[in-house]
């Protein structure tokens, strides 16, 4: 099992803490950092700063929403980061959410599944130094990045099987991860291709204090009633909680009834023995890589203690 780190970009923490988490990941001996994009940093700007602050890390940018950023933008950004930092820079693509795509950016997610495969093809061509159908070619050294596709539904899994070097799943239990791994393998077999490796983003908190558990519980509120995720939580034994979430209560009311056991079902949360067993369950499900999203609190700034302690899993 390979271990990496993913920035949580927690909204209840200072934005600049992302740089401290990158430094903590490097100090703990991780080799790869995933840098997403939420409500704070532009991903390419942050990645360039991290390349200078933690030069020992390889970087994976994304998943970037393919109906917000076009392939040329993505390839230019990734190549710029690689050229300016001298680091390996890979790219992850996804369809994101209605909140990000429609509300924040005023774009439509219509046709997002088809756009995922199309974007992956063009991004790969550009990052390999080829000329796209548009006539554009990178003017800086092509980074020859790998391409990851974020998947949860069938169409995205098919796109990953067809076009990705790696598939990433987010906030899933080992059982759900195993189902997605099997779906990916079946899709790749139909295409006559070897299946991509699979990474899972998992929240992490080693020997967590109440503040860390509260942060992780807040992060799950929006997923309980989401299509697909609600089915997963039912299968994990949280059907009553899902039913309540589907009544659309105020988020504060929902937060009050989320038990820590739900967080433990989809992450590495608890003492070292518990998280080691959970990591083994992901490995048994066919996951090749775990990307840890560390809780960051005043008790564990930048998630440094969690990242250092969980490195012992390797």
Order of alpha helices (4+ residues) and beta strands (2+ residues): beta-alpha-beta-alpha-beta-alpha-beta-alpha-beta-alpha-beta-alpha-beta-alpha-alpha-alpha-alpha-alpha-beta-alpha-beta-alpha
